[in-house]
């Protein structure tokens, strides 16, 4: 019990300690100190790589070039021998939320992961330490139409509201194939869970089609109501349907669809279904057999957000190939590489080297590989006006590496979001030592307390 | 000197067409010693005959120009499910969970499917040999499996028409899972995990540990009885399989992730006087020095796994290999699965970014595994007399963007195509 208390204390100490470096004087005064990163190899993504400097004013990139002027009062970081890339963007993650799946129903568009954001989940810090500054946090894949998403910036230490990237257009998760089928097969497989429709890929199509037929009718009801009101008629408004409202937004092109998919057949099905209702799928997620229908995906205009080299973990992943990203790109599809991380944020710690696999398998250029974890996901999420490349006017979300960002030997040294430093490897190392010392102190105190048979003081 | 040349020439005349060749003008990385620039490797009848900077071209042997290329020994995945598990979520495609608590008689070699799609996929990235697990090691924590003794790890080449041709050694190590203190157990039937009070979990551990010790005791009595009257003793395959373990010839491979589990394993080794290898070490804590002092080798799973405890540093899984190496522990990397076995070199490479010296990293995916399993006379480095398990690359194999250009297993050229490259080519050509 006492050990537990000590542990909780430690965790608090760590959380507090980790927060320290973010509170700059400038921030306390409501102003951000300008920044100049010098002599680094800068991977702009849009305009190639060169050795030069980046200046940051008011959280935005002010200038980038081989020789630029330092803003007045700028903090100068000499990054000679280092590499800078735009903060990475993970187009598919499940970190920082306390629940992922509302799987009891086939259409759960009335739910949103924005309601369960946990700003204290350490995954945010892990992702940050890996150079990921923005994440598309998605609902799970248990149902054909899942919940709503939220796009977060890894502003570790801010509250849930402070993590949200307000500029990002809203989205929704869809899911095809084995995962939405699973609930329909649960009873068959001897699970205690109740069985629910659908249990086949055909059923999945049906659920989505029916939902959009309902959404269309619902939208029509509201339109008639508005028209009647405009004419001055005294009419009752339709009953609000929170499940259908997001789907109406999809029909109106105001909400992005991120569709979990594996096999070529189900991918093609969804593209045709969306075309039937005259909307576009924003991203096909995972899309492991996307390479088989690359032509159709390109024609439809959907983006593809895939894994680097996952395969064989289930039947629908048995034809997955690591060349998927390169091949889709070659056939004209906008491609990103994602982590699909849960609370461990394991891959977000190294999304850069996942991108390097697109160079190995399929031979894309280094710059195009980096684009798959920066600019391309920004475009897919509709936030490329703000993030995804190193260009004046964009958010100063920057990652400094100690070497080539695609090398297995490189480490993230510093990470900036909106021009503020949120991660620094040296500070992290220092905090570790402090934490170790605190831990040792607490444990020794506990031993002493035990010897003296005095109860350990509990935190108030 | 002249006699040696004569013998070599004589050998050349009888050399096999396919498994004899000379690679020259390459950068050779023997692993057992420093790299050799502009060097040659001579392979005769599937074995490495000579390595050096000034090897003369001999007649009647195929010559491979290695200009701009690098030669490394084929890598070894020290513990994997390649060949024995095809689609991890489909039980029918995996042979890694036998019924029964004690199955030392099982050998994974005979269940390796030479046609597994994982074999070409894995070897295409430079891996020529693997230790195939007889029972799953779930992430190193060892929970959820049925058996205490799961069977023998077999060391296999990733090339061959049959499992027999692939086998390097049937019994490289015996898999033992020591009972741990399980305060939380996942019940696959209800899909819920239930909590057990610590005291009860500890009692259960003691009960189960007694079972394991009893089994070892029985095996020992069998050993004594056999020595006394080998003719009349009824053969028991389980105890028979335990004899090399008791004789200290076959090491036990024990999953031990945390400090407590590691100390349990070390204590067990001392009490039973057996050789052990630890596998899946993740949070060794203060046990590192003890592991080093007792010269217990460690097979590490992937560093690409989530952080276990909230107050661990964000890079704890990346620095683990360096921590062990610094303390003097011999380490080898392993995939512990099939899906990501091809990423073995990156496990070592990323550990370099977090403090593991490069040479140690390269050793941890080649020679160390061979030494741990006692087969360093046959594989693991480029030295004369060893199998010619070689890879020819355009650069450092621990880097992702490097390409493996050629592979030889026992001197035979190996196809680097796989299901993945076939599908890639097929759909790339789709009009």
Interface residues (C-beta under 8 A of the other chain):
Chain A: X7 X10 X11 X14 X122 X125 X126 X129 X130 X190 X191 X192 X193 X291 X292 X294 X295 X309 X310 X311 X312 X313 X314 X315 X318 X319 X321 X322 X323 X327 X330 X343 X344 X345 X346 X347 X349 X350 X353 X356 X357 X359 X360 X361 X362 X406 X407 X408 X409 X410 X411 X428 X432 X435 X439
Chain B: X86 X87 X88 X89 X90 X117 X118 X121 X189 X190 X191 X304 X305 X306 X307 X310 X311 X313 X314 X315 X338 X339 X340 X342 X343 X346 X349 X350 X352 X353 X354 X398 X399 X400 X401 X402 X403 X419 X420 X421 X423 X424 X427 X428 X430
